[in-house]
Amino acid sequence: MPVIEIKLSGLFKATFFSLLAFVTCFLIASLIEPNTFQKLFSAISMEEVTNNSAILEKAGYYFDVSAYANNTISNQCSAFYPMLGWITRYIFKPQNFEQAVISLRVISSIFFVLTIPALSYLFHKITKNSKLSFLLTLVHTLSPLSIFRVIGYTEGLFSFLSIILIYLISNKKTDSFLRYIATFTVVVTMSLTRPVSLQLIFSSLISVTVIFLINTLLGNSFKERLPQIDCLQARKHFIKLSVIIILATIVGYGIYGFICLQIRGDFLAPFNDQKLWGKELGFYPNIFLSIEYPLFEQMALYFPIFFHVYILIYTYSFINKISVEIFVPKLPLLWGILSLYPSILLVVYLTNLIVRKFNNKGLQKIGYPDSIQSLPLISSYVFWFCLSFVISHILINLFTVDKLYSLARFTFSLPFFYIFLAYILTTINTKKTEVVLQLFVVVSAIGLIEQWVRYGRHQWLG
């Protein structure tokens, strides 16, 4: 009973203070730009959408809102997927464009609020650390891109569905028919909410492949010491999960594709409409070479790659039972500030690593050989799924757009980045990581205030 009370108390604290901080950022922004408050709580007419072509070209807000609102009133076929509109239509039954706009904000905000305690509980379940889970909840809630979760876009609903999916696939009881059915249903719904078919298929394939590869590379002597893990049963379970996710993704898109076939005569119309955003198949490595992009766009590009490299070193060390020498920064606040511009951080870090390696001093050995505590991380389907989902957006950007375009939105407005970060923090949990997280809470809050101001001024949000 005391354990339950502690968990509920921590959950309430994380949810309450996260929401309070989010609302406070909104109110501060409203004082700076009064139109922010008015814009969020007033309806938008079709006339405003039509008459704001200059704003549409600069910010795209009215274009997106009109697409979601039209999806709510009647079935449409475009790059904007229909599930949020369907749910809003069923619950609120809006009769006109203005009612649809308000209803979309209400329903997306409800899903946003529901997401916070669910994600906070998941953070605590992963980290087993109340302070870390509280800080992660704050960082997630105060992300500048969290604005998309409450202004009538699909991020609120999709985040809620994503957390349900994570709970379903993280359950240790394998081979449950009802759980597989629930997983299938949730993924179908996700596929009808946002254009994520490629991301879901990529993530499920990479997850099961990596786990099989790691299991193959692990020595038999190590496996024999883990009788509590039925490797064969786990493998079958992961294969089933991946197959279910892939089939559900195909079914989900198939439903929307069929609607598009009826309306526009083009089954692949949602994919073809991506060209409206200047997307064209190619190879654009130049996105890594510029520091002119907004702060959070750079973070969305570099941070997942940094963490991916770290986890590869971690996994390599674990499988081969060897220690790896790296440079571990000693001034967390200084390096936290440097991390605000990841490209600069990368140059400074690599310079320190090379110099210290050449002088053969100042490096620290890290290694996790023969550590049973490491296995839950590197053999976690959820971890690899979340990491792969985030990386997939970087790959899509790399092969379709010659600039960083909404990558921060796809990374920081959804829960996948924060979930795999929670897993990683279990391997490096120190006071230094808490200091860096606290820094990012402050930076995120400032960024969120700026986003709300930009929202009130009809400027680009991401």
C-alpha positions in Angstrom: 0.0 0.0 0.0 2.7 2.6 0.8 4.4 1.8 -2.5 1.2 2.5 -4.4 0.7 5.8 -2.5 4.3 6.9 -3.3 3.8 6.1 -7.0 0.5 7.9 -7.1 2.0 10.9 -5.2 4.9 11.1 -7.6 2.6 10.7 -10.6 0.3 13.5 -9.4 3.3 15.7 -8.7 4.8 15.2 -12.1 1.5 15.7 -13.9 0.4 18.8 -11.9 3.7 20.7 -12.0 4.2 19.9 -15.7 0.7 21.2 -16.6 1.2 24.2 -14.3 4.5 25.0 -16.0 3.0 24.6 -19.5 0.0 26.9 -18.7 2.4 29.4 -17.1 4.5 29.5 -20.3 1.3 30.1 -22.3 0.2 33.0 -20.0 3.7 34.7 -20.0 3.6 34.5 -23.8 0.0 36.0 -23.8 1.3 38.9 -21.8 4.1 39.5 -24.4 1.7 38.9 -27.3 -2.0 39.3 -26.4 -3.1 37.8 -29.7 -1.8 34.5 -28.5 -4.6 34.1 -26.0 -7.2 35.4 -28.4 -6.1 33.1 -31.2 -6.2 30.0 -29.1 -9.6 30.6 -27.6 -11.4 32.0 -30.6 -12.8 30.3 -33.7 -11.2 30.7 -37.1 -13.5 31.3 -40.0 -13.0 30.0 -43.5 -12.9 33.7 -44.5 -9.8 34.2 -42.4 -8.2 31.2 -44.0 -8.9 32.5 -47.5 -7.8 36.1 -46.7 -4.6 35.2 -45.0 -2.6 34.0 -48.0 0.5 35.9 -46.8 0.4 34.2 -43.4 -0.3 30.9 -45.1 2.9 31.1 -47.2 5.0 32.2 -44.2 3.6 30.0 -41.4 1.3 27.4 -43.0 -0.9 27.5 -39.9 -4.2 28.3 -41.6 -3.5 25.8 -44.4 -3.1 23.0 -41.8 -6.0 24.1 -39.7 -8.3 24.2 -42.7 -7.3 20.7 -43.8 -7.9 19.2 -40.3 -11.2 21.1 -40.0 -12.4 20.0 -43.4 -11.5 16.4 -42.5 -13.7 16.8 -39.5 -16.8 18.1 -41.4 -16.6 15.5 -44.2 -14.3 12.9 -45.6 -11.3 14.4 -47.5 -8.2 13.0 -49.2 -4.9 14.9 -48.7 -1.6 14.6 -47.0 -3.5 15.2 -43.7 -4.8 11.9 -42.3 -8.4 11.6 -41.1 -8.5 9.9 -37.7 -8.4 13.0 -35.5 -11.2 14.5 -37.6 -13.3 11.3 -37.4 -13.0 11.2 -33.6 -13.8 14.9 -33.3 -16.8 14.5 -35.7 -18.1 11.6 -33.6 -17.8 13.3 -30.2 -18.6 16.9 -30.9 -20.6 16.7 -34.2 -19.5 20.2 -35.5 -21.9 21.7 -38.0 -19.5 24.2 -39.6 -15.9 25.1 -40.1 -15.6 27.4 -37.0 -17.1 24.7 -34.7 -14.7 22.1 -36.2 -11.6 24.3 -35.4 -12.6 24.7 -31.7 -13.5 21.1 -31.4 -10.1 20.0 -32.7 -8.3 22.1 -30.1 -10.4 20.7 -27.3 -10.0 17.0 -28.3 -6.3 17.4 -29.0 -5.8 19.1 -25.6 -7.7 16.3 -23.8 -5.3 13.7 -25.3 -2.4 15.9 -24.4 -3.4 16.0 -20.7 -4.1 12.2 -20.7 -0.6 11.6 -22.1 1.3 13.3 -19.3 0.5 10.9 -16.3 0.7 7.8 -18.6 4.2 8.9 -19.9 5.4 9.9 -16.4 4.4 6.4 -15.1 6.3 4.9 -18.0 9.4 7.0 -17.2 9.3 5.8 -13.6 8.9 2.2 -14.7 11.9 2.4 -17.0 14.3 4.5 -14.8 13.2 3.4 -11.3 14.1 6.9 -10.3 11.5 9.4 -9.1 13.7 12.5 -9.8 14.7 11.4 -13.3 11.1 10.5 -14.2 9.9 13.9 -12.9 12.6 15.8 -14.9 11.8 13.8 -18.1 8.1 14.5 -17.7 8.9 18.2 -17.5 11.2 18.2 -20.5 8.6 16.4 -22.5 5.7 18.6 -21.5 7.6 21.9 -21.9 9.2 21.1 -25.2 8.6 24.1 -27.5 7.1 21.6 -30.0 4.5 20.5 -27.5 2.5 23.5 -28.8 1.4 21.2 -31.6 -0.4 18.9 -29.1 -3.0 21.6 -28.2 -3.7 23.7 -31.2 -5.8 21.2 -33.1 -3.0 19.1 -34.8 -2.6 15.4 -34.6 0.3 15.3 -32.1 -1.9 15.0 -29.0 -3.9 12.0 -30.3 -0.8 10.3 -31.9 1.2 10.7 -28.7 -1.6 9.1 -26.7 -1.8 6.2 -29.1 1.9 5.8 -29.1 2.1 5.4 -25.3 -0.7 2.8 -25.5 1.3 0.9 -28.1 4.5 1.1 -25.9 2.6 -0.3 -23.0 1.2 -3.1 -25.1 4.6 -4.1 -26.7 6.5 -3.7 -23.4 4.3 -6.2 -21.5 6.5 -9.2 -20.5 3.6 -11.7 -20.8 4.1 -13.0 -24.3 1.7 -14.8 -26.6 -1.5 -13.0 -25.4 -4.1 -13.1 -28.2 -6.0 -10.1 -26.8 -2.8 -8.1 -26.6 -1.9 -8.8 -30.2 -5.5 -7.8 -31.2 -5.1 -4.6 -29.2 -1.7 -3.9 -30.7 -3.1 -4.4 -34.2 -6.0 -2.0 -33.5 -3.8 0.7 -32.1 -1.4 0.6 -35.0 -4.2 0.7 -37.5 -5.5 3.8 -35.7 -2.0 5.4 -35.6 -1.7 4.8 -39.4 -4.9 6.7 -39.9 -3.8 9.6 -37.7 -0.4 10.6 -39.3 1.7 9.6 -42.3 3.9 7.1 -40.4 3.7 4.0 -42.5 7.4 4.0 -43.4 8.4 4.8 -39.9 6.4 2.0 -38.3 7.5 -0.6 -40.7 11.1 0.5 -40.5 11.1 0.5 -36.7 9.5 -2.9 -36.3 11.9 -4.5 -38.8 15.0 -2.9 -37.2 13.9 -3.8 -33.7 13.5 -7.5 -34.3 16.6 -7.6 -36.5 18.9 -6.0 -33.9 17.6 -8.2 -31.1 18.2 -11.3 -33.1 21.6 -10.1 -34.1 22.6 -9.4 -30.4 21.2 -12.7 -29.3 23.3 -14.4 -32.0 26.5 -12.6 -31.0 26.1 -13.3 -27.2 28.1 -16.2 -26.1 26.3 -19.4 -25.1 28.0 -19.3 -21.7 26.2 -16.0 -21.0 22.9 -17.2 -22.2 23.1 -20.3 -20.0 23.3 -18.0 -16.9 19.9 -16.5 -17.7 17.5 -19.4 -17.3 14.7 -16.9 -16.5 14.6 -15.7 -20.0 13.1 -18.0 -22.6 15.0 -16.8 -25.6 13.0 -18.9 -28.1 9.7 -17.7 -26.8 10.9 -14.1 -26.7 12.1 -14.4 -30.3 8.7 -15.8 -31.5 7.0 -13.0 -29.6 9.1 -10.2 -31.2 8.5 -11.7 -34.7 4.8 -11.7 -34.1 4.9 -8.2 -32.8 6.8 -7.0 -35.9 4.5 -8.9 -38.3 1.4 -7.5 -36.5 2.7 -3.9 -36.6 3.6 -4.2 -40.3 0.2 -5.7 -41.3 -1.7 -3.2 -39.2 0.2 -0.3 -40.8 -0.6 -1.7 -44.3 -4.3 -2.1 -43.3 -4.4 1.4 -41.8 -3.0 3.1 -44.9 -5.1 0.8 -47.1 -8.3 2.2 -45.5 -7.3 5.8 -46.2 -5.9 4.8 -49.6 -9.3 3.3 -50.5 -11.0 6.5 -49.5 -8.6 8.5 -51.7 -9.3 6.1 -54.5 -13.0 6.9 -54.2 -12.5 10.7 -53.9 -9.6 11.4 -56.2 -9.0 8.2 -58.1 -5.5 7.9 -56.6 -4.7 5.3 -53.9 -1.3 6.9 -53.2 -2.6 10.5 -53.1 -1.4 11.1 -49.5 2.1 10.1 -50.5 2.0 12.1 -53.7 0.8 15.2 -51.8 4.1 15.3 -49.9 5.5 17.1 -52.9 3.5 20.2 -51.7 6.2 20.5 -49.0 9.0 20.3 -51.5 9.9 16.7 -50.9 11.7 14.9 -53.6 13.7 11.6 -53.5 17.4 12.3 -53.4 20.4 12.5 -51.1 20.9 15.6 -49.1 23.9 15.3 -46.6 24.2 19.1 -46.6 21.7 19.2 -43.7 24.6 18.2 -41.5 26.8 21.0 -42.6 25.0 24.2 -41.5 24.4 25.8 -38.1 21.9 28.3 -39.5 18.9 26.1 -38.6 16.8 26.8 -35.5 18.2 25.5 -32.2 15.7 22.6 -31.8 16.0 21.6 -35.4 19.7 21.0 -34.8 19.0 19.1 -31.6 16.5 16.9 -33.5 19.2 16.1 -36.1 22.2 15.5 -33.8 20.9 14.2 -30.5 19.4 10.9 -31.8 22.6 10.3 -33.7 24.8 11.0 -30.6 22.7 8.6 -28.5 22.7 6.0 -31.3 26.5 6.1 -31.4 26.7 5.8 -27.6 24.4 2.8 -27.5 26.4 1.1 -30.3 29.6 1.5 -28.2 27.7 0.3 -25.1 26.4 -2.8 -27.0 29.8 -3.5 -28.5 31.4 -3.4 -25.1 28.8 -5.6 -23.6 28.9 -8.3 -26.3 32.7 -8.4 -26.5 33.2 -8.1 -22.7 35.8 -5.3 -23.2 36.2 -1.8 -21.9 36.2 1.2 -24.2 38.1 4.4 -23.6 36.1 7.6 -24.0 36.3 11.2 -22.9 33.8 11.9 -20.1 33.2 15.7 -19.6 33.5 16.9 -16.0 31.7 20.2 -16.1 28.0 19.3 -16.8 26.7 22.9 -16.9 29.4 24.0 -19.4 28.8 20.9 -21.6 25.0 21.3 -21.2 25.3 24.8 -22.6 27.5 23.6 -25.5 24.9 20.9 -26.2 22.4 23.7 -27.1 24.3 23.8 -30.4 25.0 20.1 -31.1 27.2 20.7 -34.1 29.6 22.9 -32.0 29.4 20.3 -29.2 30.5 17.6 -31.6 33.5 19.5 -32.8 34.6 20.4 -29.2 34.1 16.8 -28.0 36.0 15.2 -30.8 38.8 17.6 -30.4 39.1 16.8 -26.7 38.9 13.1 -27.4 41.6 13.2 -30.1 44.0 15.3 -28.0 43.5 13.2 -24.9 43.9 10.0 -26.9 47.1 11.3 -28.5 48.5 12.3 -25.0 47.2 9.1 -23.5 45.6 10.8 -20.5 42.3 12.1 -19.4 40.3 9.3 -20.9 38.0 7.0 -18.9 37.4 3.4 -19.4 33.7 2.3 -19.6 32.7 -1.2 -20.0 29.8 -3.4 -19.2 31.1 -6.9 -19.8 29.2 -9.8 -18.2 26.6 -7.4 -16.7 23.1 -8.9 -16.5 21.8 -5.4 -15.8 22.7 -4.4 -19.4 20.7 -7.1 -21.1 17.2 -5.6 -20.5 18.3 -2.5 -22.4 20.0 -4.0 -25.4 17.4 -6.7 -25.8 14.4 -4.4 -25.3 12.1 -4.3 -28.2 10.6 -1.0 -26.9 14.0 0.7 -26.8 15.0 -0.3 -30.3 11.6 0.5 -31.6 11.6 4.0 -30.2 15.2 4.7 -31.2 14.5 3.5 -34.8 11.3 5.5 -35.0 13.2 8.7 -34.3 16.1 7.8 -36.6 13.6 7.0 -39.4 12.6 10.7 -39.5 16.2 11.8 -39.9 16.7 9.3 -42.7 13.5 10.5 -44.4 14.8 14.1 -44.2 18.2 13.0 -45.5 16.7 11.4 -48.6 13.7 13.7 -49.4 14.5 17.3 -48.3 17.5 19.5 -48.8 17.0 21.3 -45.5 15.8 20.6 -42.0 12.1 20.7 -42.3 9.9 20.1 -39.3 12.4 17.5 -37.9 12.1 19.0 -34.4 8.3 18.7 -34.6 8.5 15.0 -35.6 11.1 14.3 -32.9 10.2 16.4 -29.8 6.4 16.6 -30.1 6.1 12.8 -29.9 7.0 10.5 -27.0 9.5 8.1 -28.8 12.6 10.3 -28.3 11.9 10.7 -24.5 11.2 7.0 -24.0 14.5 5.8 -25.5 16.3 8.7 -23.6 14.8 7.3 -20.4 16.3 3.9 -21.2 19.7 5.4 -21.9 19.7 7.4 -18.7 19.5 4.2 -16.8 23.0 3.5 -18.0 24.5 6.9 -17.2 22.4 8.1 -14.3 24.6 10.5 -12.3 24.2 13.9 -10.7 25.7 15.4 -13.9 22.7 14.1 -16.0 20.3 15.6 -13.6 22.0 19.0 -13.9 21.8 18.8 -17.7 18.1 17.8 -17.6 17.4 20.7 -15.3 19.1 23.0 -17.8 17.0 21.6 -20.6 13.8 22.2 -18.5 14.7 25.9 -18.4 15.7 26.1 -22.1 12.6 24.2 -23.1 10.4 26.6 -21.0 12.0 29.6 -22.7 11.6 28.0 -26.1 7.9 27.2 -25.4 7.2 30.8 -24.4 8.8 31.9 -27.7 6.7 29.4 -29.6 3.5 30.7 -28.1 4.5 34.3 -29.0 5.3 33.2 -32.6 1.8 31.5 -32.6 0.2 34.8 -31.7 2.1 36.6 -34.4 1.3 34.0 -37.1 4.9 32.9 -37.5 6.4 29.5 -38.5 6.3 27.1 -35.6 8.1 24.1 -37.0 
